């Protein structure tokens, strides 16, 4: 298990709270990644501006993807490895606006994410989730 996976598992059970990043109190999918980043690296690399749940979807701007490219190393061309940050596009015609951390690869892949109505959970990376991945990044 990687450090990122161990840290992310420590957030399981945290309630979903939009724009938050406080272990056990509340976070959204970005807040989970921010919390894991802080445990691995210290201070966050930039202040996060206020954002809506739609992530500029009406404008078609890939705000979250561009931010990931500023601070994380893209590893989409490498094999799936636990600890990678997964970026999801929830609909074909939408911007990428969901994040998770791959917790297990191989025959039964899984990922940890903060999900509206569920909080931070670990789910199988089922085919419907896997086909929504548009990029993968390394936190280290």
One Martini backbone bead per residue (centre of mass of N, CA, C, O) as a GRO file, in nm:
protein
  140
    1UNK     BB    1   0.097   0.035   0.021
    2UNK     BB    2   0.058   0.358  -0.008
    3UNK     BB    3   0.058   0.656   0.136
    4UNK     BB    4  -0.190   0.771  -0.012
    5UNK     BB    5  -0.379   0.537   0.061
    6UNK     BB    6  -0.357   0.549   0.368
    7UNK     BB    7  -0.457   0.836   0.393
    8UNK     BB    8  -0.730   0.805   0.243
    9UNK     BB    9  -0.845   0.587   0.437
   10UNK     BB   10  -0.858   0.794   0.681
   11UNK     BB   11  -1.118   0.946   0.532
   12UNK     BB   12  -1.313   0.745   0.577
   13UNK     BB   13  -1.639   0.888   0.657
   14UNK     BB   14  -1.632   1.151   0.549
   15UNK     BB   15  -1.822   1.394   0.481
   16UNK     BB   16  -2.000   1.566   0.250
   17UNK     BB   17  -1.842   1.887   0.152
   18UNK     BB   18  -1.846   2.153  -0.018
   19UNK     BB   19  -1.508   2.277  -0.034
   20UNK     BB   20  -1.392   2.085   0.164
   21UNK     BB   21  -1.083   1.990   0.397
   22UNK     BB   22  -1.183   1.788   0.664
   23UNK     BB   23  -1.115   1.553   0.853
   24UNK     BB   24  -1.430   1.413   0.958
   25UNK     BB   25  -1.605   1.679   0.874
   26UNK     BB   26  -1.524   1.754   0.552
   27UNK     BB   27  -1.565   1.678   0.190
   28UNK     BB   28  -1.454   1.661  -0.126
   29UNK     BB   29  -1.277   1.548  -0.384
   30UNK     BB   30  -1.066   1.775  -0.363
   31UNK     BB   31  -1.032   1.772  -0.054
   32UNK     BB   32  -0.900   1.496  -0.044
   33UNK     BB   33  -0.651   1.563  -0.213
   34UNK     BB   34  -0.556   1.797  -0.037
   35UNK     BB   35  -0.515   1.625   0.222
   36UNK     BB   36  -0.305   1.434   0.105
   37UNK     BB   37  -0.103   1.645   0.023
   38UNK     BB   38  -0.045   1.760   0.307
   39UNK     BB   39   0.069   1.490   0.421
   40UNK     BB   40   0.302   1.470   0.198
   41UNK     BB   41   0.392   1.813   0.154
   42UNK     BB   42   0.201   2.016   0.290
   43UNK     BB   43   0.142   2.277   0.155
   44UNK     BB   44  -0.038   2.414  -0.067
   45UNK     BB   45   0.033   2.543  -0.390
   46UNK     BB   46  -0.265   2.676  -0.384
   47UNK     BB   47  -0.526   2.858  -0.386
   48UNK     BB   48  -0.869   2.791  -0.363
   49UNK     BB   49  -1.120   2.874  -0.529
   50UNK     BB   50  -1.419   2.920  -0.574
   51UNK     BB   51  -1.670   2.659  -0.646
   52UNK     BB   52  -1.870   2.475  -0.838
   53UNK     BB   53  -2.012   2.173  -0.907
   54UNK     BB   54  -1.974   2.224  -1.236
   55UNK     BB   55  -1.694   2.334  -1.332
   56UNK     BB   56  -1.773   2.507  -1.590
   57UNK     BB   57  -1.962   2.348  -1.783
   58UNK     BB   58  -2.111   2.563  -1.959
   59UNK     BB   59  -1.816   2.667  -2.073
   60UNK     BB   60  -1.600   2.418  -2.105
   61UNK     BB   61  -1.396   2.430  -1.868
   62UNK     BB   62  -1.082   2.275  -1.754
   63UNK     BB   63  -1.006   2.350  -1.449
   64UNK     BB   64  -0.915   2.088  -1.302
   65UNK     BB   65  -0.712   1.985  -1.512
   66UNK     BB   66  -0.523   2.231  -1.512
   67UNK     BB   67  -0.450   2.213  -1.213
   68UNK     BB   68  -0.323   1.932  -1.222
   69UNK     BB   69  -0.097   2.011  -1.430
   70UNK     BB   70   0.048   2.216  -1.231
   71UNK     BB   71   0.098   1.978  -0.972
   72UNK     BB   72   0.098   1.718  -1.149
   73UNK     BB   73   0.189   1.408  -1.276
   74UNK     BB   74   0.143   1.263  -1.567
   75UNK     BB   75   0.028   0.889  -1.603
   76UNK     BB   76  -0.151   0.778  -1.843
   77UNK     BB   77   0.093   0.600  -1.987
   78UNK     BB   78   0.067   0.426  -1.738
   79UNK     BB   79   0.010   0.210  -1.520
   80UNK     BB   80  -0.181   0.111  -1.287
   81UNK     BB   81  -0.149   0.270  -0.957
   82UNK     BB   82  -0.135   0.302  -0.650
   83UNK     BB   83  -0.206   0.659  -0.581
   84UNK     BB   84  -0.348   0.756  -0.809
   85UNK     BB   85  -0.495   1.013  -0.975
   86UNK     BB   86  -0.832   1.048  -1.071
   87UNK     BB   87  -0.995   1.163  -1.369
   88UNK     BB   88  -1.335   1.255  -1.431
   89UNK     BB   89  -1.597   1.205  -1.671
   90UNK     BB   90  -1.940   1.188  -1.628
   91UNK     BB   91  -1.976   1.301  -1.923
   92UNK     BB   92  -1.909   1.326  -2.250
   93UNK     BB   93  -2.009   1.657  -2.256
   94UNK     BB   94  -1.821   1.711  -2.012
   95UNK     BB   95  -1.641   1.804  -1.767
   96UNK     BB   96  -1.390   1.746  -1.558
   97UNK     BB   97  -1.514   1.676  -1.193
   98UNK     BB   98  -1.359   1.414  -1.077
   99UNK     BB   99  -1.203   1.251  -0.790
  100UNK     BB  100  -0.940   1.005  -0.716
  101UNK     BB  101  -0.789   0.713  -0.551
  102UNK     BB  102  -0.601   0.459  -0.615
  103UNK     BB  103  -0.605   0.150  -0.415
  104UNK     BB  104  -0.640  -0.072  -0.653
  105UNK     BB  105  -0.517  -0.313  -0.859
  106UNK     BB  106  -0.597  -0.526  -1.109
  107UNK     BB  107  -0.863  -0.745  -1.087
  108UNK     BB  108  -0.963  -0.538  -0.826
  109UNK     BB  109  -1.026  -0.242  -0.857
  110UNK     BB  110  -0.987   0.069  -0.664
  111UNK     BB  111  -1.141   0.362  -0.497
  112UNK     BB  112  -1.109   0.690  -0.357
  113UNK     BB  113  -1.393   0.902  -0.261
  114UNK     BB  114  -1.598   1.187  -0.284
  115UNK     BB  115  -1.955   1.154  -0.247
  116UNK     BB  116  -2.250   1.244  -0.298
  117UNK     BB  117  -2.424   1.116  -0.013
  118UNK     BB  118  -2.145   0.941   0.109
  119UNK     BB  119  -1.870   1.041   0.100
  120UNK     BB  120  -1.601   0.871   0.200
  121UNK     BB  121  -1.503   0.608  -0.027
  122UNK     BB  122  -1.470   0.262  -0.126
  123UNK     BB  123  -1.454   0.152  -0.464
  124UNK     BB  124  -1.503  -0.001  -0.729
  125UNK     BB  125  -1.350  -0.011  -1.055
  126UNK     BB  126  -1.567  -0.009  -1.259
  127UNK     BB  127  -1.656   0.021  -1.578
  128UNK     BB  128  -1.816   0.291  -1.547
  129UNK     BB  129  -1.573   0.432  -1.415
  130UNK     BB  130  -1.330   0.370  -1.604
  131UNK     BB  131  -1.454   0.514  -1.865
  132UNK     BB  132  -1.424   0.813  -1.715
  133UNK     BB  133  -1.132   0.825  -1.748
  134UNK     BB  134  -0.891   1.093  -1.855
  135UNK     BB  135  -0.682   1.091  -1.604
  136UNK     BB  136  -0.348   1.058  -1.457
  137UNK     BB  137  -0.177   1.098  -1.133
  138UNK     BB  138   0.094   1.205  -0.939
  139UNK     BB  139   0.182   1.291  -0.597
  140UNK     BB  140   0.522   1.241  -0.630
   0.00000   0.00000   0.00000
